[in-house]
């Protein structure tokens, strides 16, 4: 994948090179005086870009290289700002004045500006050459001048850790051994090869846990090996190591040969033997594909343990053999305290009374991460045991910790995960340092900000938002961010960054001048006077002022968190791309008066603010792509908003009035939320002509299209516009009060529609036209009743993945049978509030079910036999029932039936059974 446009590694070099290529195109032929300089500048910058990309893969470049890389990055941002200003000037040339005197002034000014621009380009080229010459002048070319330093892999020390020092590993060790054993509880002797893959983030104790299992079981096998991988493994060396251990020979005696020959030799050694092999810290599937080739297919009674930080790798390992994924868990508070005490006080004695409160705060921030607890206890062991000093350490966690050997070891382990990321993902991860400690961050917000910052570029048929989703999922997959909240369809909506990872990315961001922090204790603003991204963090207890000597004119991203601060004048931020006030409640209308001067602005978030109107100047934001006005006092959008020709996301509350002229906003892709009856007829007509609109949230108010009232006309035009959008690029529709719309055939069928969600829009049965939505992947419908014909319509949808059915009537119709002939070949998620019975062969790929049942007092006998054992891919069942004291017997019957069904299913799915009058209880299948 090509690197992102803007990145932490290369700064703004890539967008500069693209913009310079644009200036050399036919559109700008009139720039005769500077074209040669632009060509020369492009060649210099391309060479620098290639060098920076190469150097960014180095985990620890020398100090001179770091200085040079920072110089080039800073220069790239300055050049990018200059080119943007230059392009604005060039494009403004097309605006011709009317009268004679104005024309004279205009052309004199144009000649002067062109001379200045030519001089500035020449100066920029000189700066680039000077930076390169300075680096070459002081850079030694003696490749032997560097001191050879060989660092010990910090994971290697874990293998030699005394078992008596380990905390909280007994239960996980027992669980893994149970997964590896036969059903009778014995270590396998005759069964096929078994594998357990331990997955979790760096520092969770995967290596420690794998080693404890290895030490306990290895004596029961003919041959054993514990192999530690690296981020860029030498496979020849790895295979020779495996061969030396399983072949009981010295490493030097193993033939180097080819990889293929080594695989054959290892297989021969393992043939007809029971072996136990641990492969620790696998980074990618390619590496595993080579390793697994060494294991004979008929390895009866053998076991393998793998560890990885990447879930895709763990899944690949387990799919190769009879495997289980084991998600390693953080330490609970009791074990965290025990580890903390033993590391800090060399005993299990309690913490001194005056330090208990701050100790609990420290452990809460460590969040059960063993490596963090060990690192912080090591840091505290070198300080006096006073409450003041411990409080200072607690405050610094997640805010660029003071470094000592223990903390450095933790940072080195996290560094492995960071440098294993491709450059575009490193940039996206670093950007998360902008958010305050303990923030619960919305996924959509982050993706939109990545896009506005220029970290994502369109690729093939994917939209930039879809690519952003892929980037986000990759960070989750690598255990670098933690999902904390999902929607009703189990999609991650919000996440957090672990404090230790936050500490690491803050350090990197400060080091590379990627983000400047103001108001964060323990983090100085720094020596860089030019700020690129500014994170203002302040609580309610103090007033925050910006430092006077900081240059704000080059800030690309301004992020305000909290209140009680002096809101800076927008006049100072001439190159701003992202402006997010983050709910800063003292922001008022007058603070936005000069917003039109932020010509380069792409992202404007005013959500949760007290503003009540937008200034007309907003029409000058010709590059604005995202505008969020939800939860504000804005009730009417100005006419000027129709001039925002680049706007992609427009997010407002229901009840906001839109102006006419929306037809000019052809870049619009997401519109949320339109209340049809509150709009003009002209707006509703133009709405249907937005050719690039992909997602719309629409309240239709269910006014019958009968008669000639104004409301009827608006409903008719809204229906017509929505159907017209369906013939273009519409992918997602969410409708409130849309029963009338659903009852009429949607013709022609919106063949590109992938998501249809309805609320308060009940219909008697499933509309027949729904069956023509051949690309529909997600559907929510409210029906008064559901019959076999309805199942046939829904089951025939060829790519339906998620189905949410809500029956709106209370009448009991008995169970509805779902058979293999009803379709649903690809359905993964099902949510419903009625009685369904699954026959064998039905819904063959269904993984998750959520059932909502009421009136349990009237349901007895085999009512709760839903045939869940007939769903071969089921992994999770959630059942919520309502009952009262008289219905408790029905609730208990439902619970028992569900537990039996979970046990009878081959996958033993996890069961969450909730009596709405009692707390939830999670039952794990065996």
N, C-alpha and C positions, 0 to 999 in steps of 0.2 A: 504494500500500500504506500502511495506517495505521502511524504510528510505533510503535516498540516500547514496551512498558509502562514500562520503566526505560531511560533513555538518557543518554549523556554530555551531550547538548544540554539536556534539560529535567529532569535529575535524576529525582526520584520523583514529579513533578507528576501524570503520567497515572494511576498507581495510586492516588494520593491522591484525585483527582477521582472515580474509580470507587468507591473505598471510602466516600467521603462520600455518593455516590448510594445506596449500599447502606444506609447509616445512616438515610437519609430514606425507606426502604421500609417496608412494612407490618410486617416482622419486628421492627423496632426502634421501634414506635409508643410504647413505654413511656418513651422518652427525651424526654419533653415539655419539660423545662427547657432543652434545648440545641438543639432542632431549628432554631429561627430563626437561631441563631449558625452552625450547620452550613451552612444555605442561603447565608448571607452569605459565609462562608469559601469555599464552592464557587465563587461568582461571582468573587471576587478571584483565586482560583487559576487559574480557567479563562482569565481575561484574561492572567495572567502566562505561562501555558503557550503561548498563541498568540503572545505577544511573543517568548518565548525561541525558539520554532520558527522565527520569522522571522529573528531575529538569528543563529541558528546557521548560516544559509546565507551570512552575511557572512564573507569570508576574513580580513579584518583590521578588526574593529570597534575603535572608539577605546577608550582606557584606561578611561574612565568606564563605558562600556557593559560592558566585560569585568568590572569590579568588581561592577557591579549584577547581571550574569548569574550570577557566582559566588555572590553573596549569596543570590539566589533559589534557586539549586540547593541550597546548603547548608541553607537554611531548609526546602526541600521534603523533604530526608532526615530532618530533625528532626521535621517534622510526620508523615511516614510512620511513623516509629518510635513516635510518640505514639499515632497511630490504631491501630496494631497492638496496643499495650499496652491501649488502650481497648477494642478488640474482644475481647481476651482476658478482660478484666474482665467485660464484658457477658455473654459466653458462659459465664463461670464462675458467673454468678448463678443458672443453672439447677441448680447442684449445691447442694441444700438439706441443711443439717445435721439430725441426728436428734433430739437431746435439747433440752429447753426453754431451758437457759442458752446453749447453742451458738447456738440460733435468735436469741435476743436480741442476742448479740454480732454475729451475722451481719448482722442488719437495721440495727443502729446503724452498723456499718462500711460498709454499702452506702450509707446516707444521706450519710455523711461523704465517701465516695469520689465520689459523684455531684456533690457541691458542688465538690470539688477539680477534677473533670473539666470542669465548666462554667466554672470560673475559668481553667483552662488553655486551653480553646478561645478564651475571650475574650482571653487574653494572646497567643495565636498570631495572632489576627486583628489585634491592635495591632501586632505585629512586622511583619506583611505590609504594613500601611498605612504604617508608619514607613519601611520599605525603599523603597516606591514614592515617598513624599513626599521622601525624601532624594535620590533619583535625579532627581526633577523639579526639586528646589530648585537643584541644581548643574548641571543639564543646560542648555547654551545652546541656544536655539531659532533662532539665526542660522545659517541653512544656508550662509552664505558665510564663516563664521568658520573653517572647516577650511581648512588649507593645501592647495591643489591639488597633488597629487604624482602624476606620471605615471611609472610604472615601466616599464623596458624588458623586454619578454618575453625571459627568459634563453635561450630556444631560438633567438631571432632572431640572437644573436651567433654561434651555431654556423655559420650559413650563410656568415659572413665569415671563418671560421677558415682560416688558411693551410694548404694541403694538406700542407706539409712538417712541420707540428706534429701531424698525425694519426697515430695508432699503431694497428696491428692491424686496419685497415680494408681492406687490399688484397685479402685472400682473400674476405671477405664481399662486397666490391664485385664481384669476378670472378664469384662464385656468382650474384648477382642479375642481372648482365648476361647470364649464360648462360641463366637462366630466361626472360629477355626476348627472347633472340635466336631465330632460326629454327634448325631442326635442322642446317643447313649452317654455322651459326656466324655468320651475318650478321644485322645489325639488320633487323627485319621491314619489308618493303616492300609485300607484297601480302596477307599473312595478316590475319585478323580482329584486332581490338583485343586486346592482351595486358595483363595486370595482375599486379603483385606487391605483396602487402601485408606490410609488415614489422611484426612484433608483438613487444612486450617491455615490461618495466616502465620507469618513468621513470628517466632517467639512464643507460640502456644504450647510447645513441648512435644511436638510430633516425634522428633528424633529420640527424646528421652523415653517416651511411651513405647515406641517400637523396640528400643533396646531392652527395656524391661521384659517385654514378652519374649524377645530373642534369648535373653539370658536364662529365662525359666524353662524354655522348651527345647533349646538347641541340642541338649544332650540326648534327646530321644530320636535323633535323625542320623542317617549315615554320613551326611556331609552338610556343612553350614557355611554361610557367608553373609557378612554385613557390609554392604557397599554404599559409600556416600558419593553422591553425584555433585557436580558443580553446575553453575549456570551455563557454561559453555564446555561441556565435557569432551575430553579426548577419548573417543569411543575405543580406539585401539588399546589405550592404557586401561580403560575400565574393563574391557573384555579379558585382557591379560591378568588383571587382578582377580576377576571371578574365576578364571581357569586355575590360577595358582592356589586359590582357597579350596575349591571343590575337588581339584586334582591332587591336593596335598603335595604341592611342589613349590620351590622357591620361584619368586617372580622372574628372576633372571633366566630360569630354565624354560619359561614359556616361550614358544616360538612367536616371533613378531608376525610373520606371514601377512595374510590379508584378513580383513574383518570376517569375510565368509569362512575362511579356514578356522579362525578362532571360534566362531559359532559352532562349527561342526565338532571341534575338539571338546568344547564344553558340553555339548549334547551327548557325546560319547561317554564323558565322565559321569553324567547324571543318569544315563540309561540304566534302568532296573534298580535304581537307588531311591530311597526316601530322603528328600533334602528340604532344608529350611533356609530360605534366602530373604534377606531384607534389602530392598533397594530404596535408599533414603534420599529424599528431596529431588524428585524428578520434575524438570521444568517444562518439558513439552512432550507431545505425543510422539514425535519423531524418535526421540531418545528411547521411549518405552518400546516402540516398534522393533528397535534393534535388540534391546534387552530380552524381550519376550521370545524372540526367535531362538534363544539359547535353551529354552525349556522344552523337553520332550512332550509330545501331545499326551502320551499315556503315562503321565507322572503320578502313579497311584500312591496315595498317602502322603504326598508332599504339600508343603504350604509356602506361601509367599506373602510378605508384607511390603507394601510400598507407602511412601509418604510424599505428599505434594502440597504446594500452596495453591494449585490451580485445579478447580473442580473438573474441568474438561479432561485433564490428565487422569484424575482418579476414576472418572467414568470409563475412560478408555481401558485402564488397567482391569477394571472389574468386568467389562464386557468381553475381555479376552478369555477369561476362565470363569469358574463358579465364584463370583466375587460379591463382596459387601463393601459399601462405602461407610467409613466410620468418621463422622463429623466430630472432631475433637472439641471439647467444651472448655470454657474458661474455668478457673478454680472458683469454688464457692467461697463465701466470706470466711468461713471457719478455716479452710485450708489456706486461704490467702494470708490470714493472720498468722497461722502456724509457720508458713514459709518466711514471712516477714520477720517474725521473732527469731527464728533459727539463724537467718542470715545476718541479722543485725545484733542480736544479743548472744548468739552461739548457744542458745538453749530454748526450751519451750516456755520459759517464764513469761509472765505477762508484761506488757508494755507499762512503763511508769505511768502512774495515774494522771499526772499533769499533761501527758502527751497522747492520751487515748483518743480524745476528740479529733486532734489533727491527724493521728494515725488512720482513723476511720475515713477521713476525707481523702488522704493519700491513697488508701486501698480502693476507695470508690473510683478514683480516677484511673488507677491501674486496671480496673475492670476485669480482674481475674487473669490477666496476662502474666504468666510466670516470669517471662523475661523482663517485663517492666518492673515487677516487684523486686526481682533480684538486682536490677540496675538502680532503682531508687534506694533500696536498703544499702547498697554499696556506696551510694552518694552520701547518705545520712551517716554512715559509719565514720566518715571523715569530718563530721561536724559535731559541735557540742550538742548535748541532749537538752536543748532549751526550746521552749515553745515558740519563741520568736524565729529561730533559725529553721525549725521544722515547718513553720507556716510559710516562710519564704520559699522553701522547696516545694511545698504543696501548690503555691501560687504559680510557680514556674513550670509545673507539669503541663504539657500542651502549649508552652510558650517559650520554646527554645531553652531547654534545660541546660544548666551548668554541666560542663563535661568532666567526667572522670573516667577511669578505665572501665568501670561497669557500664556506664551510660554509653561510652564509645562502642563497647561490644554490642550493645543493643542496637545502636545506630548502624553498625556494620552489617548486622543481620538484616535489618530493614532495607539497607542499601542494596542488598542482593535483589530483593523484590523490585526496587525502584529501577535499577539499571537493566533488569530483564524486560522492562516495558519498552515498546517501540516509542520513538520520540513523540508522536502525537498523544499517546496515552500518558506519558510523563508530564506533558504540558497540562493536560486535563486534570491530572491528580494534583499537581502543584497549585492549580487555580483554586482548589478547595481550601487552601490555607487562608483565603480571604475571609471565610466565615468564622465567627467567634467559637471558642471552645464550647462543647456540649450542644452545639446547634443541631436541631433536627431539620434537615435540608430537603426541600422539595425537588424531586428528580427533574420535573419539567423545567423548573426555574434554572437549574444548573445547565441543562442542555441548551436552552435558549441563550444563556450567557456565553457558553462555549462558542456558539454560532456567531454571536455578535462580536466576540473578541477575535474571530477569524481563525479559530483552532480547528475548524472542520470545513472541508470543502466537498462539493458535490462529487459523487463518484458513480458512474454508470447510471443505472435506473433508480438508485436509491436517492431519496431526498436527504437534505442535510440533517433533518430531525431524525430520520430513521438511522442515519449513521451515528448520530449522537446517542441514540438508544443502544446501538451496538457497542460504542465506547463505554457507556455506563455499565452495561452488562459484563463487559470484560473486566472492569475494575472490581465488580462484585465477584466474578468468577475467580479472580486472583486474591480474594479475601482482603482487599485493601480498603474497602468501604463496607459498612454493615447496614443492610436493609432493616428498618425498624417499623415500617407501617405499609400494609398492602390494602388495595381496594377490595371490593366484594368479589372481584374476579382473580384475586391473588397476584395482581401485578404490583410490583414495588412502586410505592408512591413517594415515600420519604426514607431518608437514610442518615447515618451519622458517620463521622470519622473518629476512630479510636484516638484517645489523647496522645498515645505514644507515636502513632503515625502522623498525627497533626504536628507534634513537636518536630518530627523529621522533616516534613514538607515545609514548615515555617522556616526552619534553618536553611533549607535549600533556596526558598524564595528570597530570603534576606541576602544570602550569599550571592545570588545572581541578579539582585535588584529587580526581581520579578514582581514582588509586592512590597509596599512600604506600609508599616503598621503604625498607627497613632492611637494612643490611649490604652495600649496593652502593657501591663506591668512586666518589667524585665526585658522588654524588647525596645532598644533605642531606635529612633527614626533612622539612624545610620549616617554614613558619610556621603552618600550619593545625594547631591542636591537636586538632581532631576528625578522626579517621581513618575513611574509608568503606571502603576496600579495602586490605588490608595484605599486602605481599609481603616475606617474610623470606627473604633469600638469604645463605647462609653456606657456606663451604667447610670442609674437615676441619681446616684449619690454625689456626683461631682460634675463640674463644668469642664468642657473640653475646648481648647483653642488650638488652631493649627499653628505650627511653628512658622515664624516669619521668614526664615532664610531658605525655605523649601520652594523650589520652582514648580509651580502647578500647571504651567502652560502646556506641558507635554504629558499630562496625566491622560491615560486612555480609558481608565475605569475608576469611577468614584462610587464607593460603597459605604453607606452610613448605617451603623447598627446602634440602636438605642437613642435616648433623648438627652436632654441637658447639654447640648453642644451648640456652638456658634455655627450656623449654617453658612458656609462660604459662598461668596458671590459667584454666580455661574460665569461671569465675565472672565474669570481667571482660567477657565478650563476650555481653551480654544480647540483642543484636539481630542475631546472626549468621545469615546465610542459607547461606553456603558455608564448609565446613571441609575443607581438604585438607592432610594432613600430608606428602604427597609423598615417602613413603619415609623419613621421619625415624625412624631405627632405634632411637633411645633411648626412643621412646614406649612406655609400658607400661600395663598394665591400670588402675593407680591414676590415671593421667592422665584417664581417661574417667569417673571416679566421678560427677561432677556434670553429665554431658552432658545429663541430662534437663531441666536449666534452660534449655537453648538452645531455647526454645519455638518460635522462628521458623525453625529450621534446615530447609533443603530438600535439601542435598547434603552427604553425609558420605563421604569417601574415606579408608579405612584400609589401602589396598592396600600391599603390601610392608612391612608393619609387624610387630612382634613380639607384638602383642596376641593373647591366647589365649581371651578371653571378652568378651562384651558385658554391661554392667550391666543389671539389671532396669529401671533408670530410663529406658532407651531408649523405653519405652512412652509417655512423655510427649511424644515428638517427633511430634506429630500432623500436622505439615506436611511431614515428611520424604518426599522423592520419590525420592532415589537413595542407595543404600547399597552400597558396594563393599568386600568383605571378601576379595578374591582375594589369594593369596600371603601369607596370615596364618597364625597357628597356631589359628585358630578352627575347631573340629571339630563344634560343636553350637550351634545357635541357641537363644536363650532363648525360653520361652513368650511372653514379653512382646512379641516381634517381631510376633506375630499382631495386635497392637493398632495397628500402623502402617497406618491406613486410607487414607493418602494415598500410600503407597509405590508408585512406578511401576517402578523398576529395582532388582532385587535380584540382585547378582552375587557368587557364592561359588565355591569350588573344588569339584571332584568329590570326594565322600566326606563332605561336610558333612551332618549330620542336621538335618532341618527339624522344627519342633514341629507338633502338631495345631493346628487353628484357622485354617489358611490361607484358609479360606472367607471370613473377614472381610476379607481383603485384596483387595477387588474392584477397586481402582485399579491393581493389578499388570498391567503390560504386557510386561515383559521379565524372564525368569527364567533364570538361568544359574549353576550347572549342577546338575541333579538326577540323582543316582545312585539309580535306582529301588529296588534291593534293600536300600539302607540306610535306607529310609523306612518309616514305619508304614503299615498298610493304610488307616487313616483319612485320613492325609495324601494318599495316592495317590488316594483317592476324592474328596476335596475339591479336589484339583488340577484335575480335569476340570470343575469348576463355576466356574472363574475366567472370568467372561464377557468381560473386557476384555483377556485375555492375547493379545498379538500375536506374541511370539517366545519360543520355548522351546528350551533345550539339554538333551537327555535321554539318559542312558546306560541302556539297557535290559538289558544283560548277556546277551542271547540265551538266556535260560532257556526251554526248551520248555514250552509251556502244556499239560503232560500230568501227570496225577496230582493229588495233593492236598497236596503239600509247600507249606511257607510261601513258598518262592521262586516256585513256580508260581502261587500265588494273587496274589503281588505283580506278577508279569509280566502276568497276565490283567487285573488292575485298572489297571495302568499303560497297557496297550494300550487298554483301554476308555476311560480318561480322555483319552488323546490323541485318540482318535476323537471323543469328545464335544467336545473343544476345537475340532475341525475344523468343527463345526456353528455355531460362534460367530464370534469375530473373529480367529482364528489366521491369521497371515500368513507366518510363518517357522518351520520346524522343522529342527533339526540333531540327528541321532541317531547315537549310537555303539552298536555291537553290536546292531543292530536287524534282522538278517536275518529272524528269526521274525515280526516285525511286518510287514515288507515283503511277505512271502509271503501274508499274509491280506488279502483285499480291504478297502480303507478305505471303509466304507459307514456313513452316506451320504458321498459324496465331499466333501472340504473345498473348496468352490468358491471360497473367499476366499484359499486358499493361494497365495503368490507365490514362495516359496523352499523347496526341499527339499534338504537336504544330508545325505548319509550317509557314515559312516566305519566301516570294519571291519564292514561289513554286506553282504557279497557275496550275490547271488542268482543263480540259474541263467540268467535272462534278464530283460528288462524286464517288470515286473509290468503286467498289462493295465489295472489300475485307474489307473495313472499317466496314461493317456490321457484320463481324466475330469477332470484338473486344469486346467480351462479358463483360469484366471488365472495359471498358473505361469510365472514369468519366469526363474527360475534353478534349475538342477537338477544335482546331482551323484549319480551312481550307480556302484556297483561290480558288474560282471556277470562271470559265468564265461565266457560267450560272447555274441557279438552277431550277429544274423542280419537278414535283410531285413524280417521281421515286426517286429522291435524298432525298426528305423529308421522303419517306418510309424507305430508308436505314438508315438514321440518327435516325428516330423515333423509329426504332426497337432495337436500342442499349439499353439494359435493365437497365443499372445503370448510364446513362449519366446525369450529373448534370450541367455542364457548356458547352455552345456551342457558338463559335465565328465564324461567317460566313462572309467572305468578297468576294463580287462579283467584279471581276477585270475589267470587260468590262463596257463601258458607255451606252450600248444599253438599251432602256426601254422595258421591257417585260410585263408591267402591274403588277397587284397584284397576288401573289401566295397564294392560300387558304390553311390554316392549319386547319385540322379538327380533331375531336377526334379519328378518325380511323388511324391517322398518327403516333400514339404512343406518345413518349416524356412523359411517365408517371411520371418520377421522375426529369425532368429538372427543375432546380432552377434559372439559370442565362442564359440570351440570349443576344447576341450582334450581330448586323447585319447592312448592309448598302443597303438593297433592300426593296421592297414593299411586306409586308406580311399582310394577313388578317386572324385574329384569329376567328374561328367559336366557337360556344358554345360547351363546353366539351373538347376543345383542351388544351394541356399543363396544366393539372389540378393543378400542384404544382409550376408553374412558379412564382417567387417572384420579380425578377429584370430584366428590359429590358433596353438596350442601343441601340438607333436607330441613324444611321448616314445617312442623306439624302442630296442629291445634286440636282442641277438644279430645284430649286423650281419654277422658272418662268414658267416652262412648265406644272406645276401641278395645276389643278383647281378643283372646285366642291367638290365631296365627296372623293377626293384622299386621304385625311388624316384620313379617317374613317378606323382604323385598327382593330376594334373589341376588343379594350382593356377592355371594360366592361365585356367581356366573360371570363376573366382570374380571377378566384375566389381568388387566393392567392397573387395577385400582390400587392406589397408594395412600389415599386419605379420604376419610368420611367424617363429615360434621353433621350432627343431627341436633336440632334445637326444638324442644317440645314445650308447650305451655300446659300447665295444669294447676290444680288447686288441691286443697287437702283431700277432697273427695275423689280426686283423680289420681292420687299418688300411686295407686295400684297399676293404672294404665301407664304411667311414666316409668315405673320399675319394669313393667313388661317390655316396654319399648327399649329400655336400656339393655336388658338381658338379651333380647333378640338381636340387637345391633352387635353386641359383644360376640354372640355365637356366630353371626355372619362374618365378622372380621376374622375370627379364628378359622372359619371354614374356607375363606378365600386363600388361594395359594400364596398370595403376596403378603398376607397378614397386614392389611393396611392399618395405619394409625387411625384411631377413632376418638373424636372429640364429641362427647355427649353432654348437652347442656339442658338442664331443667331451668327455665327462665326465672324461677323463684329461688334457685340455688346457684352457687358458684360453679364454674366450669371445671371439669376433670378430664385430664388427658390419659387415654389408655393406649399403650403401645402394643401392637401385635407382636406375637412371639416370633 
